[in-house]
Amino acid sequence: MQTFDFAVIGGGIVGLSSALALGRRFPSASIVLLEKEQSLAAHQTGHNSGVIHSGIYYKPGSMKARLARDGNRAMVEFCIEHGIPHDICGKIIVATSESELPRLANLHERAVQNDVGVEKLSPEQVREIEPHVSCVGGLRVPSTGIVSYTAVCLKFNELIQEQGGEVRTGCRAEKITDDGSAKVITTSGGEVRARFLINCGGLHSDRIARMSGVDPKAKIVPFRGEYYELVPERRQLVKHLIYPVPDPAFPFLGVHFTRMIDGSVHAGPNAVLSFKREGYRKQDINIRDLAEVLAFKGFWKLARKHARSGWDEIVRSFSKAAFVRSLQQLIPEVRAEDLVPTHAGVRAQALLDDGRLVDDFLIIPDHRALHVCNAPSPAATASIEIGHAIAAQVPEIAHSVAFAAA
């Protein structure tokens, strides 16, 4: 059994960034990253919309607000340094009715509090940027961009291995014990000892924490986000990124238009309960995953609180016409024949017993371990800064580990 200073569970962008940051902070440390799939970035990272977020939406003073803002800059610098294609195209957030204008003003104030540059726009100014949008007012966020986070992960992987770290795919964590001096991780590829463990298991992060003997006080509830894509001849309807004003009473941003780094334009997502933690199709069902959600009182409290909005999301999932009507609030010219289905993503959202969504990133310290138990969007944007934050916490928590004091 090989012993490492650090083991990172999870080969998504947060796990890879954490392994890279640990290697830079502790150059002499031995590091292994364990990923259950045969490829990296196979789940949340590889199924997201590729947006480099600005940090405008998040509660001032929260980790999300700070790490998204700083992560935006760090991600752009990383892409420039390593020649990764990206585009700081900016986005507009629009109010489509007079009733939404107060929410737009509140969002502008939040942007100021979060130190995110933003410009107020009249309807005429919005149409100069996005000629096909219908609105009564808007905000322009110049720092928002797009990138392929899979490409970023491949570069992270390359740099980790250049530092001497190991990245093992096809290694599912099945059991975690503590032998008194290290964590022993039993995987589908054999056993690994680690003096310190970082859990970046994404959709399974809560289960990995419990496997390690920690109760994260939250459960991952998977929400599938379904997208359509504009057919090539209608892509000219969208120049950049177009978002509605989010409803603060609803935990998701609403359907929007995103120009991808490959030139395609995606429309969505809705947000519906997934019957499987990695359920990218409507017919994907895992009995264990579904039973856990249905037996969780926090889910039913959330469902009751957002019953009307939740029902609307379900309708959009099964009715293309309803999905199109939502998109037409932003761009009235969009027609059903302009859209074809494209890939879906699954958001790993931590939910508390009282039905509240965990609103911020959740990093839980443990004996010889850290557990990242809530890292949905904007975690990809913030990933470099999350990695730095995790590496910075290790000496404080693992003070008994020899390499931490070196």
Summary of the structure (lengths in Angstrom):
residues: 406
radius of gyration: 21.3
end to end distance: 24.7
largest distance: 66.5
contacts: 1443
relative contact order: 0.19
helix: 38%
strand: 26%
